[in-house]
Amino acid sequence: MVFVPIAIGMLLLVAGAHWYVWRRLVRDTMRRGGWPRRLATPAVVLLPLMAFAAVASERAGAPMPVQQALGWPGLMWLALLLYLLLALAVGELVRPVLLRVLERRARRAGGGAGAAAPVAEAEREAAVAALAQQVATAEAADEAAAEAGGGASGGGGGTGTKAPLRLGPATGLGDEGAAGSGGSAGSADGRADAGDPAAAPVGGDVSRRLFVARTVAIGATAVAAGTVAYGAYGVLGRAPKVKNVTVPLTKLPASAHGYRIAVVSDIHLGPVLGRGHTQRIVDTINAQRPDLVAIVGDLVDGSVDHLGTAAEPLGQLAAPDGTYFVTGNHEYFTGAEGAGEWLDHLRELGLHPLENARTELSGFDLAGVNDVSGEDVGRAPDFARALGDRDTSRASVLLAHQPVVIHDAVDHGVDLQLSGHTHGGQMWPVTYIAEAANPTLAGLERYGDTQLYVTRGAGAWGPPVRVGAPSDITLVRLASPGA
């Protein structure tokens, strides 16, 4: 029952965010009835629906073309929405400043026009005097003609019509009627859409508000689009960066000094990240020539039927001591059966899954546990099985997807735990949420006698975008104090 109010709250939050974006980008900037507004309004409604449908289709195992058709626009919109909201929030601070600047400029311009007012008034008075002189001259001429022409002529003149006198352009009085009617029409237009600045007549305060609204909207859209494009390039356009980390282990013998483990996590093969993404990661790892490769969970977002070919380049990984794998929470999205199919497929590719198991290598023990999400499908992590009967005088390295199990690792005397899961937050400011939810967001930290290293991962979940948390593959170099 708790899920229902949470779901309703989330829907209201999403709806409110989209209404705010529509108001600032569409209503405040586009004329009502125009084709830009007719296109933009449905788009603001359709894109979030596509995002929800993309996630639902992935969980439901819809055909891959359907997942891709929904995933690309829907997931990219989620990233764009986040940075649009942030940019528009900054725009709310900029908006009153721009309006104040424009108002000051308008007042200065109005002051210059006021200085010219006495000149215009003098011209008007001169025109009125000239008109009075013209009228006096015309009346004198009429009187003289009446005296010379007699009564009959006077009668005829009396019945005639005099041509109307018109003021010249200097007075401006001849256009008052037209100006008045135009002003009335303008007022009517203003009243017709008083709540829509983009539809109101341009002039005065309205034109300034419209200019500021469009300036903020264009600026916010440009910043958000640029941020998302840069973040997408970091995932789709280049291989993850290689980080080098040296970890001293007290129990590590001198013979194992300098042993190198390539750690990669959160590859997230799915409708957006496919075989090309896998190949870039494999090529990057092989170029480092590690002694061992450790894939610590969240390899896939889907079934073997949909993504088996995307994972095939993993069979090219080359390391003297092999490639080892432990499950992450996403491997269990398809249930226990789906996770089992992936483990079998990875074995066919030459990888070694560690399901609550351990193997002894030259110099240290390598153990791996299932992800904590496996509890829901009968595949819970079992630290006692993986670590309980080992020789505690030997150094131990544990592969576990989520950093939160570090306390179990400490209890079982693990020397080093290698994890992923956090993505380093993936997109700022989500980093603050991820940091609050995990004991270590990224990097190396010590918990008692146990050290924990968390990689930011090589892929992305949801939008293929990373901002402030670049993807990485870590080359962990083990160091012996006796070397």
Beta strands, then each sheet from edge to edge (+ up, - down):
strand 1: 241-248
strand 2: 260-264
strand 3: 292-296
strand 4: 323-326
strand 5: 352-353
strand 6: 357-361
strand 7: 364-368
strand 8: 395-399
strand 9: 416-419
strand 10: 443-447
strand 11: 450-454
strand 12: 472-479
sheet 1: 1+ 12+ 2- 3- 4- 5-
sheet 2: 6+ 7- 8- 9- 11- 10+
end
